Amino acid sequence: QQERGRVRIGVATRQGRQTITATLLVGADGAGSRVARFLGQHTNSDRVSALGATVALPRQEDNTYVRVFVGEDIAPGWFGWAIPSGDGLARVGVGSLMSAKVSQRKLLQQLIARFPKEFQGARFLHFTGGTIPLYRPIRTYGDHVLLVGDAARQVKPVSGGGIRTALLGAVCCAQTALEA
């Protein structure tokens, strides 16, 4: 809520619900950003659910090439990947549009099963996952409000990677905040 050169927001804390007033609210709250919704930006569309794993691949013949796997049966609306990490390890994963409503774990298991030669003897060591907002230009500012990172959909349009774009966005956000 806007009031006299400030923004007032309600937050839930361990002590209960509180109201905070600030001259600037920076939304760096991820792909499902509440701050983006506050600005009237829809965050529920155009998102990918992804699951990745560190995998031991003891029989890797060629560990120098990144492999990308595409197809609606592999990763609906997105893609799967295998990225060599060295020492018999690889980062393997899948992502699909959230609208596909499929189990990422099941897709990952199917990917491994579908390419037995590439993944022979694979052992899952560690899983990571999350939601990736697909790039779509949105308004990333409002009165006393700025968005950055996944909240601002600052991701690479092709791969969904976002560290570099979010850091560049953070620099612009910080400069704007200081000037304001």
Secondary structure as UniProt FT lines:
FT   STRAND          2..3
FT   TURN            4..5
FT   STRAND          6..13
FT   TURN            14..15
FT   STRAND          16..22
FT   STRAND          25..27
FT   TURN            31..32
FT   HELIX           34..38
FT   TURN            39..40
FT   STRAND          47..56
FT   TURN            58..59
FT   STRAND          67..69
FT   TURN            72..74
FT   TURN            76..77
FT   STRAND          80..86
FT   TURN            87..88
FT   STRAND          89..97
FT   HELIX           98..100
FT   HELIX           104..114
FT   TURN            116..121
FT   STRAND          123..133
FT   STRAND          141..142
FT   TURN            143..144
FT   STRAND          145..147
FT   HELIX           149..152
FT   TURN            157..159
FT   HELIX           163..179
//
